[in-house]
Amino acid sequence: MKRSMLLLAFAALPVFAAESTYPAKPSGTLIDFRVDVQRPVANDLGRASAYVELTGSDPAEVARKLKTVIAEGLATARAQPGVTVKSGGTHTWPIYGKTGRVIENWRMRSELLLESRDAAALSTAVGKLQGGQLAIGGIQFAPAPETRRQAEDDATLEAIEAFNAKAVRIAATLKKPYKIRQLSVNAGGHSPQPYPVARGIAMMASPEGAPMPVEAGESNVTVNVGGQIELID
């Protein structure tokens, strides 16, 4: 009998513990609002693509020429300090004649992908590649992952402070104390300011080996904090 009563007592404990975690039913006025904080962040990571596209009737010969151009491009890019480069995708597709049944030629395309934290070094490498047999697919600048994370952390703290300051002003205006009942943070949104993407500039012709005219620019990191406060009567 004692053992049964003891088991019943232990079984009831989690119920009371769970109920105690529920927030008390609000007795005052609830107010929901949100604050947004936007911070500029430097686009300190540049990425560029360069490609070669060749056409011929002999696919083996086209592939040989393609590999030669890509090998030369790799050597040129690797010689530029501060720039990393790797091979991108290679694609092959047939070109049919007027009847649509006979393959007359083969077209092949291969690309190189460049990356650098130094905009000047990247523009120099891109200029040298464009001075050869490679065309430039585009150049894009964005915040490096660690740069974006730091900006988001700073913006989050600023947004929380702004939320609390607004809560204080609301409560003071209504002459009532308050408490925060809910709080949510949404971070990660970022949008470019002028010139993080230099694709149009990169496609313009430039003197052989001359650096491409690029501008890294900035992006905006946005953090919003929303929540609910209760004015205590």
C-alpha positions in Angstrom: 0.0 0.0 0.0 2.8 2.4 0.9 4.7 1.5 -2.3 1.6 2.3 -4.4 1.1 5.6 -2.8 4.8 6.5 -3.3 4.6 5.7 -7.0 1.5 7.8 -7.4 3.2 10.7 -5.7 6.3 10.5 -8.0 4.0 10.2 -11.1 2.3 13.4 -10.1 5.5 15.4 -9.8 6.2 15.9 -13.5 2.7 17.3 -14.0 3.3 20.0 -11.4 6.7 20.8 -12.8 5.4 21.1 -16.3 2.6 23.4 -15.2 5.0 25.6 -13.3 6.9 26.4 -16.5 3.8 28.0 -18.2 3.9 31.8 -18.2 1.4 33.5 -15.9 -1.8 34.6 -17.6 -1.4 38.3 -18.5 -3.3 40.7 -16.3 -2.2 44.0 -18.0 -2.2 45.4 -21.5 -0.2 43.6 -24.1 1.7 45.5 -26.8 3.5 44.0 -29.7 6.1 45.9 -31.7 9.3 45.4 -33.8 12.5 47.3 -34.4 14.8 47.0 -37.3 18.5 47.7 -37.4 20.6 48.0 -40.6 24.3 48.1 -40.7 26.7 48.5 -43.7 29.3 45.8 -44.1 32.2 45.8 -46.4 32.1 43.4 -49.4 35.6 42.0 -48.6 35.3 38.8 -50.6 35.4 38.8 -54.4 34.5 36.0 -56.8 35.0 35.9 -60.5 34.5 33.4 -63.3 36.4 33.2 -66.6 35.5 30.8 -69.4 36.5 29.6 -72.8 34.1 28.3 -75.4 35.3 26.5 -78.6 33.6 24.9 -81.5 34.8 22.3 -84.0 33.9 19.2 -85.9 36.4 17.0 -84.1 35.5 16.7 -80.4 38.9 15.4 -79.4 40.7 18.3 -81.0 38.2 20.8 -79.4 38.8 19.2 -76.0 42.6 19.4 -76.5 42.5 23.1 -77.3 40.1 23.7 -74.4 42.4 22.0 -72.0 45.4 24.0 -73.2 43.6 27.3 -72.7 42.3 26.3 -69.3 45.8 25.2 -68.2 47.3 28.5 -69.3 44.6 30.3 -67.4 45.2 28.3 -64.3 48.9 29.1 -64.4 48.2 32.9 -65.0 45.7 33.1 -62.1 47.9 31.1 -59.7 50.8 33.4 -60.4 48.8 36.3 -58.9 49.4 36.6 -55.2 46.3 36.8 -53.0 44.1 34.9 -55.5 42.9 31.3 -55.3 41.6 29.6 -58.4 40.0 26.3 -59.3 38.5 24.6 -62.3 34.8 25.0 -62.7 32.3 23.0 -64.9 33.0 21.7 -68.4 30.1 21.2 -70.8 29.9 19.6 -74.2 27.0 19.7 -76.6 26.4 18.8 -80.2 25.5 21.3 -83.0 23.1 19.7 -85.5 22.7 20.6 -89.1 19.6 21.9 -90.8 17.9 18.6 -90.8 18.3 18.3 -87.0 19.6 14.7 -87.4 23.3 15.0 -88.3 25.9 16.4 -85.9 28.0 19.0 -87.8 30.0 20.4 -84.9 30.8 20.1 -81.2 30.8 23.0 -78.8 32.7 22.8 -75.5 32.8 25.3 -72.6 35.0 25.2 -69.5 35.4 27.8 -66.7 37.7 28.9 -64.0 36.5 30.2 -60.6 38.6 32.8 -58.8 38.3 34.1 -55.3 40.2 36.7 -53.3 39.9 39.0 -50.3 42.0 41.6 -52.2 39.9 43.4 -54.8 43.0 44.9 -56.5 44.6 41.4 -56.9 41.4 39.9 -58.2 41.0 42.7 -60.8 44.6 42.2 -61.9 44.2 38.5 -62.4 40.9 39.0 -64.3 42.6 41.6 -66.5 45.4 39.1 -67.4 42.9 36.3 -68.1 40.9 38.5 -70.4 44.0 39.6 -72.2 44.5 35.9 -73.2 41.9 33.6 -74.7 39.5 33.6 -71.7 36.3 35.7 -71.4 35.1 37.0 -68.1 31.7 35.7 -67.0 31.3 38.1 -64.2 32.7 39.5 -60.9 30.8 39.7 -57.7 31.7 41.0 -54.3 30.0 40.1 -51.0 30.9 40.1 -47.3 33.0 37.1 -46.3 31.1 34.7 -44.0 33.0 35.8 -40.9 32.6 39.5 -41.7 28.9 39.0 -42.2 28.6 37.0 -38.9 30.3 39.8 -36.9 28.1 42.5 -38.5 25.0 40.4 -37.7 26.2 40.0 -34.0 26.8 43.7 -33.6 23.4 44.5 -35.3 21.6 42.0 -33.1 22.9 43.6 -29.9 22.0 47.1 -31.2 18.5 45.9 -32.1 17.9 44.4 -28.7 19.0 47.6 -27.1 16.6 49.5 -29.4 13.7 47.2 -28.6 14.3 47.7 -24.8 14.6 51.5 -25.2 11.3 51.6 -27.1 9.6 49.5 -24.5 10.8 51.9 -21.8 9.4 54.9 -23.8 6.1 53.2 -24.3 5.8 52.3 -20.6 6.9 55.8 -19.5 4.3 57.4 -21.9 1.5 55.3 -20.4 3.0 55.7 -16.9 3.1 52.0 -16.1 5.8 49.5 -15.3 6.3 46.7 -17.8 7.9 43.3 -18.4 8.9 41.6 -21.6 6.8 38.5 -22.3 8.2 37.5 -25.7 11.3 38.3 -27.8 12.4 37.0 -31.2 15.5 37.9 -33.2 15.6 37.5 -37.0 19.1 38.1 -38.5 20.8 37.2 -41.7 19.2 39.4 -44.3 21.7 41.4 -46.4 21.3 43.4 -49.6 24.0 45.0 -51.7 24.6 48.7 -52.0 25.8 50.1 -55.4 28.5 48.2 -57.1 28.9 44.9 -55.2 28.4 43.2 -58.6 30.7 44.4 -61.4 29.5 42.0 -64.1 28.8 44.8 -66.6 32.1 46.4 -66.0 34.0 43.1 -66.3 32.5 42.3 -69.7 34.0 45.5 -71.2 37.2 45.3 -73.2 40.4 46.4 -71.5 44.1 46.6 -72.6 45.9 43.2 -72.4 46.9 42.5 -68.9 45.5 45.7 -67.5 43.5 45.4 -64.2 39.7 45.4 -64.6 38.0 48.5 -63.2 36.0 47.0 -60.2 34.5 48.5 -57.0 33.8 46.1 -54.1 31.3 48.5 -52.3 29.2 47.5 -49.3 26.2 45.5 -48.4 23.6 46.1 -45.8 23.0 43.6 -43.0 19.5 43.8 -41.5 18.4 42.4 -38.1 14.9 42.8 -36.7 13.8 42.1 -33.1 10.1 41.7 -32.4 8.4 40.9 -29.2 5.6 41.6 -26.7 5.6 43.6 -23.5 3.0 43.6 -20.8 2.1 46.8 -19.1 1.5 46.0 -15.4 -1.6 47.6 -13.8 
